[in-house]
Amino acid sequence: MEKILEVKDLHISFHTFSGEVQAIRGVNFDLLKGETLAIVGESGSGKSVTTKALMRLLPESNSEIKAGEILFDGKDLAKLSDKAMQKLRGKEISMIFQDPMTSLNPTMKIGKQIIEPIVKHQKLSKSAAKKRAIEILELVGIANPEVRFEQYPHQFSGGMRQRVVIAIALACNPKVLIADEPTTALDVTIQAQILELMKDLQKKIDTSIIFITHDLGVVANVADRVAVMYGGKIVEIGTVDEIFYNPQHPYTWGLISSMPTLDSDDEELYAIPGTPPDLLHPPKGDAFAPRNAYAMKIDLEKQPPMYKVSDTHYAATWLLHPDAPKVEPPPAVKRRQREFLEMKEGN
Amino acid sequence: MATTEKLVEIKNLKQYFNIGKANEVRAVNDISFDIYRGETLGLVGESGCGKSTTGRTIIRLYDATDGEVLFNGVNVHGKKSKAELKEFNRKMQMIFQDPQASLNPRMKVSDIIAEGIDIHGLAKSKEERKRRVVELLETVGLNKEHANRYPHEFSGGQRQRIGIARALAVEPEFIIADEPISALDVSIQAQVVNLMKKLQKEKGLTYLFIAHDLSMVKYISDRIGVMYFGKLVELAPADELYQNPIHPYTQSLLSAIPLPDPNYERNRKRKTYNPSVHQYTEDDDVQFREVKPGHFVQCSVKEWEQYKTQYAK
């Protein structure tokens, strides 16, 4: 598979009054052509910061890319000038945000908002751009596009607004689409429609999607691959089946077992104890160690490297070290691992 | 555990806003159900369906337009003396969605928790008040050092624990939890849900759990009610509702939830709900009817007969 984007050893810090917050501490991943990569993790794990860095949307006044490369189309986005970045944003890489009301301009007709990137990047005439905008509105499933074109955001429902935001993001057929919790603010039935729409459009225009969410149900629905972030690092990455049925990192175990499934009725939910690490003073060892029931002495002292589980599956936990003791994952995870083995044998 | 004793009875409750104006909203439109002592009743539905309004009307944050809410057999709404109202307010408490917005940022945690204790005179001395606060903090998994801090010094999960401690301070029988975990991270959600379950077991609490996250609702609830446009369309025991959803809206809602299971997701077929499938006419008597023991559905007489032959075996 062709790599469309490579992130290498990315470090990002924020300078605050209380000191330097090391929000991203060495993130590596690739994005393949046409795939959907989901990034999951709790608030503060660095998932949004990583993707904002790809778009260079972090505030320059207090944030800094300390090290690392973001390779896209032979260019390093981390070092690109503002002007060059403006040419890319919305054309090659675009982004959908969580709240469609705040990402649309309430005083501008939605037609004008869709035309904006088309005129800027594709240098079309106004009438050609309008034709294209109406096409896109139709593509994202908005009825009466000619009428809707002249309306303002407040005349749209939440789901329809998110469709408009998607239309704007896809107006120039970007190679990469970053969706930061695009369905979190929506109801389940609307969420289902938007997810179906995104999958459908992805096939039509062959774009790669980075999908940020904390809803593992949504991840299971949309993702081809999943990256799990914790404390500013990717702790596990693999195909969606590998992450859901054969997770290796204790944090992934915790995430998966803390979600009730339809048959986990009477057993107590597995809750990850404690709270996320303070990245103002990042821990010396594995950031998850203080909350990890399986932590060993080395977890507190040294950060684990990425161990290879399969060609597509990597996890950063000392438990995968050849000398590590064998541990029993939580029951919910064991059940999934059994299913995984059966699936493999079934194939 | 759940009993068959009715703690709360909601009878033909209506809550309209902007009555008589062009923009009249029938947020809750004639719903009836009971909540049994010791159970957790989940209330689900899309935003705007009236589930939060129902909760708020039950606790008298809104004055009901029509209908009754009986708590322990006594009407919640209607004229009450100050003393009666106070007594009622102690028995019924609420936990809100956003713990940031529901805690006064200028009050110390100890004062937030003890506010109810002070109002109801539940502590005889300063020492007793302090002891109660510490006890409550420990019950919800915080400790006594937290008592002198302000809400902004806590994380979201911890703040929600403070909200729970405040609700528990006056020793209520019934707690309405309006989306108590929606604003929290997945790993923290499990902590709060486990805490709520534990407290229910220890103190015999009754919950009305309002949420839109259906997998969590199924996990915590004994029975679940589904609301759609101000109406309760289905009410059944949690497992029954998931295994045999009868109302087409419930079927559509359940088929829209993504589950953390890629294999299931690949095969999930989403159903859409179109209210016109019912083809109700003017003289159809559309009511909330019992199709199977304990399983109620909003339906016409014709549908009722059909559902009964189809599902009640």
Interface residues (C-beta under 8 A of the other chain):
Chain A: E42 S43 D187 V188 T189 I190 Q191 A192 L195 E196 H214 D215 L216 G217 V218 V219 A220 N221 V240 D241 F244 Y245 G254 L255 I256 S258 M259 P260 T261 L262 S264 D265 E268 L269 Y270 A271 I272 P273 T275 E339 M343
Chain B: E46 S47 S155 G156 G157 Q158 D185 V186 S187 I188 Q189 A190 Q191 V193 N194 K197 H212 L214 S215 M216 K218 Y219 D239 Y242 S252 L253 A256 I257 P258 L259 P260 D261 P262 N263 Y264 E265 R268 R270 T272 Y273
